[in-house]
Amino acid sequence: MKKKRSWITLAVLSLVLAVTVIGCGTPKANDVGKTRTANNLEITVQEIELKDANQNDKQIAKIEFSVKNVGKEESGAGAGDFIIETRDGKKHQVYGMNENNFGDAIAAGKTLTGAGYYEIPANQKSFTIHYEPNTDVPMEAITWEITTTSK
């Protein structure tokens, strides 16, 4: 009798675990804090903050970046090198109306930190950040998958 009860308990616990995992789904990736390297730059998405925009159907994603030049020559980076792709497949360039967007030349071995501001649809909490510098020379592209609970 005791052995039969153990099997029943084990079966019930397994069923509860399976329902919990299926019901919750797989957690989404969150690459905040992850460093990616491209074009002799080590780029880290440090922090994301979502703020209300002037329009009800929009919000501003303030994204803090750290960019270290690991190359031997001066390089540059700025908010305009990043594009936000929302889950609806639309891509959003840097919000040019914000004068605080970062960007500058970076000497070899030095680090530039700053924020980029991007206007995206309201209630978007998951999106992809693409590093896609706009140059005539082919550059590596990298991405971060973001899920935030901000706002």
TAUR-V677011 format. One record per residue. N is the residue number from 1. PSI is psi in whole degrees, -180 to 180 (* if undefined). NEAR is the number of other ideal C-beta (glycine too) atoms within 8 Angstrom. D_FIRST is the distance of its C-alpha to the first C-alpha in whole Angstrom. Layout:
# TAUR-V677011
n/psi/near/d_first
N/PSI/NEAR/D_FIRST
N/PSI/NEAR/D_FIRST
This chain:
# TAUR-V677011
n/psi/near/d_first
1/-43/4/0
2/-38/5/4
3/-40/6/5
4/-40/7/5
5/-39/8/6
6/-42/8/9
7/-40/8/10
8/-45/8/11
9/-45/8/12
10/-42/8/14
11/-44/8/15
12/-45/8/17
13/-40/8/19
14/-41/8/20
15/-44/8/21
16/-44/8/23
17/-44/8/25
18/-44/8/26
19/-41/8/27
20/-46/8/29
21/-45/7/31
22/-42/7/32
23/-37/6/33
24/-24/6/35
25/-178/5/36
26/140/3/38
27/146/5/40
28/153/7/44
29/148/6/46
30/105/8/48
31/15/10/51
32/131/11/52
33/-8/6/53
34/139/8/53
35/134/6/56
36/150/11/58
37/133/9/61
38/143/10/64
39/41/8/67
40/25/9/67
41/130/14/66
42/113/9/62
43/130/15/61
44/130/11/59
45/110/15/57
46/-40/9/57
47/149/7/56
48/134/12/56
49/129/9/58
50/130/11/58
51/154/8/61
52/143/5/62
53/177/9/65
54/-22/3/68
55/142/5/67
56/-30/4/64
57/12/5/62
58/160/11/63
59/160/14/61
60/125/14/63
61/113/14/60
62/117/11/62
63/121/14/61
64/127/12/61
65/152/16/62
66/126/10/63
67/115/13/65
68/130/12/66
69/108/15/69
70/7/8/68
71/-175/9/71
72/-7/4/74
73/160/6/76
74/144/8/76
75/-179/12/74
76/158/8/73
77/154/13/70
78/173/10/70
79/-31/13/68
80/-11/10/70
81/-4/9/68
82/143/14/65
83/140/9/63
84/126/14/60
85/118/11/59
86/168/11/57
87/-18/6/54
88/2/5/56
89/-2/5/58
90/144/7/61
91/140/7/63
92/121/10/64
93/172/8/67
94/142/10/68
95/101/10/69
96/-12/6/73
97/-6/3/73
98/117/8/72
99/-7/3/74
100/7/7/72
101/136/15/70
102/161/12/70
103/137/9/72
104/171/9/74
105/148/6/75
106/118/14/73
107/155/7/75
108/132/9/73
109/-4/6/71
110/165/8/71
111/138/8/68
112/131/12/69
113/150/9/66
114/179/12/67
115/147/11/65
116/145/14/66
117/130/14/65
118/129/13/64
119/122/10/64
120/166/12/61
121/148/10/60
122/153/8/58
123/13/5/54
124/115/11/54
125/-10/9/52
126/132/9/51
127/173/11/54
128/135/9/55
129/126/14/58
130/131/12/60
131/109/12/63
132/79/9/66
133/139/8/69
134/94/5/72
135/167/5/74
136/-20/2/76
137/135/4/75
138/133/2/71
139/153/9/69
140/145/5/65
141/142/8/63
142/161/10/59
143/160/9/57
144/134/11/54
145/126/10/51
146/133/13/51
147/123/9/49
148/153/11/50
149/9/4/49
150/153/7/53
151/*/8/54
